[in-house]
Amino acid sequence: MKKSILYILFVAVTALVMSCSEYNRKPGRVYAPDMVYSQAVDYYNDTLKIGKQGGHYNKMPVSGTVAREQALPDHIMEFDTLQADAHTCNIPLNANDVEEGKRLYMIYCGVCHGTALDGNGPLYSSGKFAAMPANLKGGAKYLAMSPGRIYHGIVYGKNMMGSYASQLDTKQRWQVVAYIKKIQSENGGSPFTMLSGTAVAKDSVKVDAKPATEQVEAKEHK
C-alpha cells in the first residue's frame, strides 16, 4: 500500500517538473514573431514604432470621404429643432427637380397628406386614420414651416408619421420639400426661393386632384 502511494506521488512530481520545464523552454525560431508576440498599443499613442512618419492612431478620414449616416449637415439629431429650422438645401435644384419632387410626393406622401396636400389622402378618406394627417397648405403653422423643418420631418417622422429616411435619399428629400414649398407659395405661403438657375413658372408644376391610386391605375391602362 505504501509502495503504491509512493509510486503515485513520484509520477505526479515527475509530471509537474516536466510540465514546468516544457513551459519555460526556449521556443527557438518562430515564424512571424510579430503575430505570435504582438505588442498591444493603445489608441492615441504615437506610431513611431510602426512607421518612420510617426503620427497618431486616430487618423483623419481620407479626403473627400464621409462616414455612414454623417452626410453633413444631416447629422442634426431628432430633437435639434433650432438647427433643423436653420437647415437649408445645398444641392442645386431646378424645375425638373420640382417635377421629380411631385412624383416622389405622390408615391410616398400623397397616400396620407393627399394629392392636393390638403391632408385628405386615400388612407384618411377610407377611414384608416382617426385623425386627419397634416394639411400642408392650410393654416399658418405649415405654410410658415421652414424647408429645413419639413426635411427634418421626412428624416425622423412627426407624431403618427414614421421616418422616410430609408425610402428617400438626401436629394430626393429636398426635391419633395421643394415641391411642397412651391405649392405652399401658391396658397399663401412665403415666396418660393429654393431653386437655383432656371426659374420655375407658377403653373409649371400642377397639382393633380386625382387620388394616387387612380393615377397608378391610369398609367397601367395606357
VENSULWO-V752816 format. One record per helix or strand. SS is the DSSP state (@ for helix, = for strand). FROM is the first residue (numbers start at 1). LEN is the number of residues. Records with the same first field share a line. If there is no record, write none. Layout:
SS->FROM-LEN  FROM-LEN
This chain:
@->2-23  33-4  81-6  95-14  110-4  122-4  140-4  147-10  170-16  212-10
=->46-1  56-1  158-1  161-1
